[in-house]
Amino acid sequence: MNELIKDYLETRIKPKSQETYKAFLNKFFKNLGLKPEDFIKKDTKEITDIIQKFINKESEKISPKYIYGIKEAVIGFLRFKEIYLNPNQIHDIKTQLRRTSSITYKETPSKQQLKEILQHGETKARAMFLMLASSGMRINELLHLTPENIDIENNPTKIIIPAKLTKAKKPRVTFISNEATEILKAWLKEKDQYLQNASNKYSTDKLKRNKPTNDNRIFPMGYENARIIWERLLKQSGYNKKDNGRYIFRIHSLRSYFIQRMMTKNIQQGIIDLLAGHKSEYSIAYHKFPPSAKDLATHYLNAMQELEVFETTPDLTEINEKIERLEKENKELKETVHEAIQDNIEQRLNLELTSTIIAHLTKNLNQKDRAVLLNKISKKIPHKKIISNVFEELEKEINESD
């Protein structure tokens, strides 16, 4: 065994994993006809190209998981020799997966299902997966974001994904929901302590591994760690059903969640594809003549409530219908009262006019005949309560004239 590889395995790798890592590294160097001593002398760009060359050559022959294991073993070996590839260089190494005829079934979680899954997550997990579900980002895009890519002061919070991180190699703007923003703020307060704890964990006397405490990424981890966290949540929530060895709910399902929830609010497909980084017939025009970030934000805000998992606004439809009905009844009542008042005024005027006429007609009658006549007239006129005062005043006036 090569002495450099042997030293790496004995100082950095747990005993039970040493044989596996040994096989990974031997496969890599033997396939390329390259000695580890020569490999570590090259610059990081050339090292990246060599790793990619190996993946391109072997991806049709060995399993995707084995390819990924070799890639991680080689990167670990480089770190042992204090050769560090930056996150963008690691991201650029495409683990090309061979095509198979096996097609696995997958689903998009409902809002309730996603809520039950994320209830088991700590701050870091909730922040990571709520950002994915409310933005349509790919997991590798999210894992390479830094604070400079996030504008929390914008409403809604704006994510600027650099061209080097996107699949199309073009910069893209998307957004995250208010609830994702709040949990992100909480995670950023915990991040430094998380890095310190991780560094302490990996710097034990046995392994002597170093994990940097100054990682500027929002989520300082690789895809494999994110996948492990997601699958742990699936198991804890009981949504760990598999098809052909793969979970039905996958991290990629969160992109589907974003797209489906946006569609329920009738957002144009081209706008959805633009936010999610899909290139489709609907988004071609938008890619050529992209709308402003302000216009995209307006579309996003119209659908944001649908994207939120934990925070929901109560359905006010029934309440609004009751308010509308009460307002209509109140309007009708006002109209009825107004008509009644008008009728009352007209009746009052008519009675006063009638009393004046009666006064003139009875002026030359004696008191007894006047009393009989007034009694007969009052029986013929309706609304006695309304006119009673009028006739009392009239009778008093006639009597005084005598």
C-alpha positions, 0 to 999 in steps of 0.5 A: 500500500502506498505510504501516503494512503496508509498514513491518511487511512490510519490517522483520519478514517475510522478502522471499520471504514479503512478498507472501503476508503482504501478500495476507493483510492486504489481504484482512482489512482490505478485507473488513472495510472497516477501516483498519489505523490504526483497527484498532490503536486498539481494545482487545484484546477488540474486536480479538479479536471483529473477527478472529472476525467475519472468520473466521465470514464467510469460512470458507465461501468460502476454504480453512482454510489461507488462513484460518489464514494471515490470522489469523497475519498479523494477530496478527503485525501487532499484535505489530509495533505492540506490541499483544499478545493473551494466549494465552487470547484467541488460543485463543478465536479459532476458525478455523472450517473449512468442511465438505467432502465429502472424508474422509481415512483416519487411523490410530492408531499402535501402541505400537511405531510411536509408540516409533519415531516419538518416538525421533527427537524431542528432549526438548521433542518427546518431552515434548509428545507423550508427555503427549498420548498418556498423557492424552487431552488436545487439542493446544490444551489442552496448549499453553496449560498453565502450571506451575500446572495440573500437580501433579507431586507427585501419583501419577500426575501430575495435570493440571488443565485450566481451563474456558477451555481445554476444548471443553465450557468446564468444568474437567477433570482428567486424568493423565500417565504416569510416563515422561511425567512424567520427560521433562517434568521434563527439558524444564522444565530446558531450557525457559529456554535454549530461550526464550533461543535463540528470542529470539536467533534472532528478534532479528536485525538483518534482521528485528528481531522480538522473542520474549518470554523469560518465556512461562509456558506449559509449551510456548511455541509455537502449534499450527502449530509443534507440527504441524511438529515432529510431521510432521518426526518422521513423515518421519524415522521413515518413517511419513509416509504420506498419504491425500488430502494428509493424514498418516495419523498425526496429532497427534489420533491420540494422543488415539485412542491414549490411548482405545484403550490404556485400553480394553485394560485394561477401564476403563469407557468413561465414565471414559475419556471423562471423562479425555479430555473426550469427551461421550458417552452413557457419560459423562453420568452421570459429568459429573452426578456426577463421581468424585473425583480420587482415584478417577480416579487409581486407574482411571488407575494400573490402565491406566498401564502400557499407556500407556507407550511406552518403559518397559515391565514384562516379562511375568511370566506364564510365570515366575509359572506356573513358580513356581506349578508348583514350589510345587505340586510342593514341597507334594506332596513335603512331603506324601510325605516326611511320610507316609514319616516317619510310616510309618518311625515306625510300623514302628520302633514295631512292630519294637520291640514285636515284639522285646519279644514275641520276647524273652519267647517265646525266654526259655526256649529254649537259645542254639542254638534261639533263634538259629535262631528269630531267623534265621527271624523276621528273614527274614519281616520287611521293611525289614531295614536299619531293624530290624537295630539292633533285632535286634542289641540284642535278641540281645545282651539275650537272650545277656546274660540267659543 
